[in-house]
Amino acid sequence: MYDRPIAPWEHFPKTLTISELLNPLKTIKEYFDTGLPKKKFDKIDQWRDFVLKYDYYNDPKLGPESLLLVYDQNLRFMEATHLFLINQTDLNRLPGRISKDELKVERREWDYYPITLSDDEIIDPYITLEKCFKGFPPQLYRDHLHEWLHAALSTQADFDVLPPSEVMAFHECIKRLIDAGWLFKERLNHS
């Protein structure tokens, strides 16, 4: 269980450059340059499995470095989506919301459509961002990713540190955040 007090500044982005801080959508778009959400889900699912099993991650061709890349990408993506949420909320400008009619059009036309979100969350993906960051504020999110990295690279599983129920809740949050980020990327690219 996580019980460390968190100072407000710990929620600030730590891995983004100045230009990415000014334009977090840039980082969100770059995250998807390496694949659709389905591909991201496969990597997150694989990572989760190594956290929960008495096995450890070591890609035969790339070694543990490929997991470190997934860690870095997801950490930067989380910081960018959190910053995007804060920026848009502060500006009282929430682009990316759609109507129910637009929802039907998107479902027909897009190559990938979110599978982890309800229709209401697809219509307004800010709902998902707010829920995810309420359950896992940025520093807690960072801490979980860091714990996952250690657990997946360790030869021993420690269910006292990472209870399976917490792993599964965090896993769901990551996937929902990815789907919400995808919606912003696609909608703001087409607007």
Summary of the structure (lengths in Angstrom):
residues: 191
radius of gyration: 16.8
end to end distance: 42.5
largest distance: 50.5
contacts: 542
relative contact order: 0.18
helix: 68%
strand: 1%
